[in-house]
Amino acid sequence: MTTKLATLWEKLRSSMWLLPTLLAAGASLLAAITLALDEKVIEPNVFLAGVVYTGGPDGAREVLSIIAGSMIGIAGVTFSITIVAFSLAATQLGPRLLRSFMRDTGNQLVLGTFIGTFIFCILVLRVVRGTDEVTFVPHLSVTVGVALGIASLGVLIYFIHHVSWLIQAPNVVAAVAAELEEAVARLFPDEIARGASVQPAVPDFDGHGAPIPARATGYLQAVDGERLLKTASRHGLALRLMRRPGHFMIEGGVIAVAWPAGRITDGLRREVAGAFITGPQRTPTQDAEFAVGQLVEVALRALSPGINDPYTAINCIDRLAAALARLARREVPSPYRCDEAGHLRLVADPLSYRSMVDAAFNQIRQAAGGQVAVIVRLLEAIALIGEHVHDDDFRQALAEQAGLIMEASRASVAGERDRRDVATRYTAAMRALGTRTPSGPLTVGADGSGSRPDAAWRCPA
């Protein structure tokens, strides 16, 4: 249930209607409260009546009508400006970033403020009476309507600044990087564990397991691990997950294997398959590679011949390096999950350090071509990450990536001086990756080979 709520919350955050709807409901509630106060408190109180709006019914109608008409007009203009800004940003930085713009709280707050002010004025306008028999002017409500109109002008000024700030490439990259940092913090433990985990005995899934088919076609957005653990424990099963969040599933394809096969029924297959939440697109709820892919997409578009903006690509590389450095200080969760009795119940398809490194650097490396500044920054990023790495697999993945970058530079970098710059950064990256080996420091040559001439590190007597 928690996983489904997290997935639902992510969808709601990425919508443009949630916060405006809440603000509209709040405006309706505020109108009811102020009208009740007008009827019970303001009218019989001469002192308060002198503080708030003191005009007649015709003036109240005119004021409220002007504010309401202005707000709905400004809301339309605001929505148009937002769509234009989104279109420009999608063209320059990638259409998948529209989700980040849609979930921006500032844009939702602006639209909700204008709509809420409009609804408040309309609700107050309907109770103004000015006939010979009945005269009722909601003085407090009109005053609040005027205050909301003035506040809306301030929100309009904020909106113009916010949109201008939001579509700048460095700010877009920073927002996507913040989402990646959140995903890393959410999906990985706080600190790396120093003790080695013991692998439990794994059942023969291939020989005696029963396949669990997918119920729908789409991207796997999240897996309800707690639900699977309870189901497996209740029925005495062990489950091996064949897909992880971010993978594309086809209806009827195998998403898990259950052991032993003799205990599997059609109802149990449906119950297990129901723990896999699918959708038309990937989300960062349990998919850290998705947030990495957003930064990579910005970098690839920046490196395309039509845009040719290496500075934005370098900005993306810096943010990727920061996220991977943070990941290097954390532990990849174990793929094995046991119940309270110690029986193995789940074998997951875990996200590895290598897959994160490949997702961050492979496509940028392939698209960098002869962009020496980008190639140099890739190697510098690996050197920066290397200062935080404590895991041998992570270190090996970074070293292999540095070798691939060096190999690609030999074919794409023509100038001798540029080649020397790349070789220098490569040597520094390999040295940074070798300084934390358990056996002692490494001396890394230009070809990446390592040795430990301990005598060379001793100080003279």
ChimeraX attribute file (.defattr): number of C-alpha atoms within 10 A of each C-alpha:
attribute: neighborCount
match mode: 1-to-1
recipient: residues
	/A:1	10
	/A:2	11
	/A:3	19
	/A:4	16
	/A:5	10
	/A:6	14
	/A:7	21
	/A:8	13
	/A:9	13
	/A:10	15
	/A:11	15
	/A:12	14
	/A:13	19
	/A:14	19
	/A:15	17
	/A:16	20
	/A:17	15
	/A:18	17
	/A:19	22
	/A:20	20
	/A:21	16
	/A:22	14
	/A:23	21
	/A:24	21
	/A:25	16
	/A:26	15
	/A:27	22
	/A:28	19
	/A:29	13
	/A:30	16
	/A:31	24
	/A:32	16
	/A:33	12
	/A:34	21
	/A:35	22
	/A:36	15
	/A:37	16
	/A:38	21
	/A:39	15
	/A:40	11
	/A:41	15
	/A:42	21
	/A:43	17
	/A:44	11
	/A:45	11
	/A:46	10
	/A:47	10
	/A:48	14
	/A:49	16
	/A:50	11
	/A:51	12
	/A:52	16
	/A:53	19
	/A:54	16
	/A:55	12
	/A:56	16
	/A:57	19
	/A:58	12
	/A:59	14
	/A:60	23
	/A:61	21
	/A:62	12
	/A:63	17
	/A:64	24
	/A:65	16
	/A:66	13
	/A:67	22
	/A:68	24
	/A:69	14
	/A:70	16
	/A:71	24
	/A:72	18
	/A:73	14
	/A:74	18
	/A:75	20
	/A:76	15
	/A:77	12
	/A:78	19
	/A:79	15
	/A:80	12
	/A:81	15
	/A:82	18
	/A:83	13
	/A:84	12
	/A:85	17
	/A:86	21
	/A:87	15
	/A:88	13
	/A:89	20
	/A:90	17
	/A:91	11
	/A:92	16
	/A:93	26
	/A:94	19
	/A:95	16
	/A:96	15
	/A:97	19
	/A:98	17
	/A:99	16
	/A:100	17
	/A:101	25
	/A:102	18
	/A:103	20
	/A:104	17
	/A:105	14
	/A:106	18
	/A:107	22
	/A:108	21
	/A:109	19
	/A:110	23
	/A:111	27
	/A:112	24
	/A:113	24
	/A:114	30
	/A:115	22
	/A:116	27
	/A:117	28
	/A:118	26
	/A:119	22
	/A:120	28
	/A:121	29
	/A:122	20
	/A:123	17
	/A:124	22
	/A:125	23
	/A:126	9
	/A:127	13
	/A:128	20
	/A:129	18
	/A:130	14
	/A:131	9
	/A:132	6
	/A:133	6
	/A:134	8
	/A:135	11
	/A:136	15
	/A:137	26
	/A:138	27
	/A:139	28
	/A:140	25
	/A:141	28
	/A:142	29
	/A:143	19
	/A:144	19
	/A:145	24
	/A:146	18
	/A:147	12
	/A:148	20
	/A:149	23
	/A:150	12
	/A:151	14
	/A:152	20
	/A:153	14
	/A:154	12
	/A:155	19
	/A:156	18
	/A:157	10
	/A:158	15
	/A:159	20
	/A:160	13
	/A:161	11
	/A:162	15
	/A:163	17
	/A:164	11
	/A:165	13
	/A:166	19
	/A:167	19
	/A:168	12
	/A:169	20
	/A:170	15
	/A:171	12
	/A:172	21
	/A:173	23
	/A:174	15
	/A:175	17
	/A:176	22
	/A:177	22
	/A:178	15
	/A:179	18
	/A:180	27
	/A:181	21
	/A:182	16
	/A:183	21
	/A:184	23
	/A:185	16
	/A:186	14
	/A:187	18
	/A:188	17
	/A:189	15
	/A:190	14
	/A:191	12
	/A:192	16
	/A:193	13
	/A:194	9
	/A:195	6
	/A:196	6
	/A:197	9
	/A:198	8
	/A:199	9
	/A:200	12
	/A:201	8
	/A:202	13
	/A:203	16
	/A:204	11
	/A:205	18
	/A:206	11
	/A:207	10
	/A:208	14
	/A:209	20
	/A:210	21
	/A:211	22
	/A:212	25
	/A:213	19
	/A:214	22
	/A:215	20
	/A:216	18
	/A:217	15
	/A:218	19
	/A:219	21
	/A:220	25
	/A:221	24
	/A:222	24
	/A:223	23
	/A:224	16
	/A:225	16
	/A:226	13
	/A:227	18
	/A:228	22
	/A:229	20
	/A:230	14
	/A:231	19
	/A:232	22
	/A:233	19
	/A:234	10
	/A:235	11
	/A:236	14
	/A:237	21
	/A:238	27
	/A:239	27
	/A:240	23
	/A:241	19
	/A:242	16
	/A:243	18
	/A:244	21
	/A:245	25
	/A:246	22
	/A:247	14
	/A:248	17
	/A:249	21
	/A:250	14
	/A:251	12
	/A:252	13
	/A:253	15
	/A:254	18
	/A:255	22
	/A:256	24
	/A:257	22
	/A:258	27
	/A:259	23
	/A:260	18
	/A:261	16
	/A:262	10
	/A:263	12
	/A:264	17
	/A:265	11
	/A:266	8
	/A:267	9
	/A:268	15
	/A:269	19
	/A:270	14
	/A:271	15
	/A:272	22
	/A:273	20
	/A:274	17
	/A:275	19
	/A:276	26
	/A:277	19
	/A:278	24
	/A:279	15
	/A:280	11
	/A:281	13
	/A:282	22
	/A:283	23
	/A:284	23
	/A:285	24
	/A:286	22
	/A:287	22
	/A:288	24
	/A:289	23
	/A:290	20
	/A:291	25
	/A:292	27
	/A:293	18
	/A:294	24
	/A:295	27
	/A:296	22
	/A:297	21
	/A:298	26
	/A:299	27
	/A:300	25
	/A:301	21
	/A:302	24
	/A:303	23
	/A:304	13
	/A:305	8
	/A:306	9
	/A:307	12
	/A:308	14
	/A:309	15
	/A:310	20
	/A:311	16
	/A:312	21
	/A:313	27
	/A:314	21
	/A:315	20
	/A:316	30
	/A:317	24
	/A:318	18
	/A:319	22
	/A:320	26
	/A:321	24
	/A:322	18
	/A:323	22
	/A:324	28
	/A:325	19
	/A:326	18
	/A:327	25
	/A:328	22
	/A:329	18
	/A:330	21
	/A:331	19
	/A:332	17
	/A:333	16
	/A:334	14
	/A:335	14
	/A:336	18
	/A:337	19
	/A:338	16
	/A:339	14
	/A:340	8
	/A:341	7
	/A:342	9
	/A:343	15
	/A:344	22
	/A:345	24
	/A:346	24
	/A:347	19
	/A:348	19
	/A:349	15
	/A:350	16
	/A:351	19
	/A:352	13
	/A:353	21
	/A:354	17
	/A:355	13
	/A:356	19
	/A:357	21
	/A:358	17
	/A:359	16
	/A:360	24
	/A:361	21
	/A:362	14
	/A:363	15
	/A:364	24
	/A:365	22
	/A:366	12
	/A:367	16
	/A:368	23
	/A:369	16
	/A:370	15
	/A:371	16
	/A:372	20
	/A:373	16
	/A:374	23
	/A:375	26
	/A:376	22
	/A:377	19
	/A:378	28
	/A:379	27
	/A:380	23
	/A:381	24
	/A:382	28
	/A:383	24
	/A:384	20
	/A:385	25
	/A:386	27
	/A:387	17
	/A:388	18
	/A:389	25
	/A:390	19
	/A:391	17
	/A:392	13
	/A:393	13
	/A:394	23
	/A:395	25
	/A:396	15
	/A:397	17
	/A:398	27
	/A:399	24
	/A:400	17
	/A:401	21
	/A:402	27
	/A:403	18
	/A:404	14
	/A:405	23
	/A:406	23
	/A:407	11
	/A:408	17
	/A:409	23
	/A:410	13
	/A:411	10
	/A:412	14
	/A:413	17
	/A:414	12
	/A:415	10
	/A:416	9
	/A:417	10
	/A:418	15
	/A:419	17
	/A:420	11
	/A:421	15
	/A:422	25
	/A:423	19
	/A:424	15
	/A:425	23
	/A:426	29
	/A:427	21
	/A:428	21
	/A:429	27
	/A:430	29
	/A:431	23
	/A:432	24
	/A:433	28
	/A:434	23
	/A:435	17
	/A:436	19
	/A:437	14
	/A:438	9
	/A:439	8
	/A:440	11
	/A:441	19
	/A:442	20
	/A:443	19
	/A:444	21
	/A:445	14
	/A:446	14
	/A:447	12
	/A:448	18
	/A:449	10
	/A:450	15
	/A:451	12
	/A:452	13
	/A:453	11
	/A:454	11
	/A:455	8
	/A:456	9
	/A:457	10
	/A:458	8
	/A:459	6
	/A:460	6
	/A:461	3
